[in-house]
Amino acid sequence: METLKYENLRQRRILIFSLVYYPNMIGGAEVAVKEITDRIFTRKIIFDMITLGEGRQMTEEVVGNVNVFRIFKKIGTVQKMLFPFAAFYLATKLNSERPYDAVWSIMASYAGLSGVLFKKAHKDVPFILTVQEGDHFERREGLFGPMFRMIFKAADRIQAISAFLADWSKKMGAKCPITVIPNGVDYEAFSKPIDEATRHRLRSDDGFADSDKVILTTGRLVDKNAVDDIIKSLQYLDGSYKLAIYGAGENETELRDLAAELQVSERVFFMGFVPHSALPDCLKAADVFVRPSRTEGLGNSFLEAMAAGTPVVGTPVGGIPDFLTDGETGLLCEADNPRSIAQKIEKFVKDGESRGYIVRKAREMVAERYRWEGIAARMEAILEMRG
């Protein structure tokens, strides 16, 4: 493998533990790592990463500005369970060849356990933990609580992506400094306007008429994202309201069955996985973005919708209140309440004045607080153990 090299400099070298990574596994955490490392690269920090392989991917490759080392040939339960130990073994080998100035674990789970093992063997190397969790908090606090608490207690520095997760880190036993640095948005990409002709074409290509009121949701089809409640909300909206679901996940069959049971299948469009680069146009073609989350670490999808100028409906859970103020940057609905979801969607569609004000305020907030450039600069300080 030909890794990234630089001449005549004493670069810091940081090892990242991440359970999955580009190109086939892309979620909020993976986007954050890539956006941050792409920008910090110019400041001469060299990044290596250990992650799981998938299928026929190369064992070693350069992705963006990260030297990626993949272990195992697939992503399954056994591979996830073995990841902390296999990653620690490879990390020890790599560290003997190219000593690391710090290790950085993405999420307090399998990657976090890798960081703990490395820290125990290399006590002088700082262990930085990024807390991005969005669900399964009861699992981490219950039977497996002692194991997860060990991760928080071993960290020398924690970056939490929301105030909610910072408080949760303290609850889990963290004693080190904790800094709230959210995930960001590629504001230029998401805020770039499209004309009406393009919007018409995008909607037509997806099977929507100009008269349709398109509700859009993105993300994994899992319980925490409450896509079932959006489908149920269609019972309280007339037939012109259509739902576009972008994403894949374990609940898809169950959600299709629910739509059929409620006799709204013809109004629910399962669009499947789309590349992250395609999301700006998807958002701009919709009338409202909805995610009635049951739990949420932060909610990058909301921020992307705001940047795109699509009004958002969300719930006051987890990290969402960090950016969603009811009537200012979006509308809040009640969790597990499909009728409440329908009421908020209708308000955006029928109250143009309120909609315009909220869209403008949301866009201004994202531009000011959630651009990747500023977030990468703040992360540089964490990764260098300063500030």
Summary of the structure (lengths in Angstrom):
residues: 387
radius of gyration: 21.5
end to end distance: 34.7
largest distance: 67.0
contacts: 1328
relative contact order: 0.11
helix: 46%
strand: 18%
